[in-house]
């Protein structure tokens, strides 16, 4: 196995571990926000995360330059909005719904790329989008066609901002001068600022800290922020966008599994159907490019073989 393939394999394993950590965080966020308000939770979580990143990766501080700071803050701005909407949303919906609807960012990315770079999505992206819309529609049927704007609506807005964040991470981390760890740390700055503003406006003195709340906060800080976001930046840097998107879409599956096992969530049968439909949509979006590329290579090989056969036949005719 050459160095590039080894790096790619390690990156995929890192991304898989990242999705496992994020999947486990949904039910923990759901429990924690029952005791600690949204902005207070985000403020403490990402302030500690930033300090830990600076301590753990102290030798890398000398690699900080204007590019790392500016690009980290730029990528962190949509991430801040994503976390605010996602964390607020989970108060009004289940951890399972929050997990699956958040994961629809992987279907949004091709269309956002179209809007920014004028690169039209392939037909399978449109098919995937339609499938996901049907899945989201099924999720609302259990409420008598009443869409849960504060819960599911805010989660979809969060998914949009997560998609923006991932596009920026992929763009910025390809620059070899950008240190992935320092870049990740400076993504926390906009989250801290947004959380501080929200805390000062509406949440002072509202938090009640118990062992459960503190435990959840520490898990989200260390595993859900420092480890997961650092690992995601590394994983995206050393693997393809296809592999990263496909692996990270499993976050939704893990989110439901952990919520059902540890939070004992009892979901409507239509919810399970909607999750399956949405997951199919995500797979169509993420896996189709791989199969299209395989088919293209197969056609090219067949074409090359035809050309070679024609040349051989021509040479044999000339000899005769």
Buried (B, 14 or more C-beta within 10 A) or exposed (E): EEEEEEBBEBBBBBBBBBBBBBBBBBBBBBBBBEBBBBBBBBBBBBBBBBBBBBEEBEEBEEBBEEBBBEBBBBBBBBBBBBBBBBBBBBBBBBBBBBBBBBBBBBBBBBBBBEEEEEEEBBEBBBBBBEBBBBBBEBBBBBEEEEEBEEBBBBBBBBBBBBBBBBBBBBEBBEEEEBBBBBBBBBBBBBBBBBBBEBBEEEBEEEBEEEEEBBEBBEBBBBBBBBBBBBBBBBBBBBBBBBBBBBBBBBBBBBBBBBBBEEBEBEBEEBBBBBBEBBBBBBBBBBBBBEEEEEEEEEEEEEEEEEEEEEEEEEEEEEEE
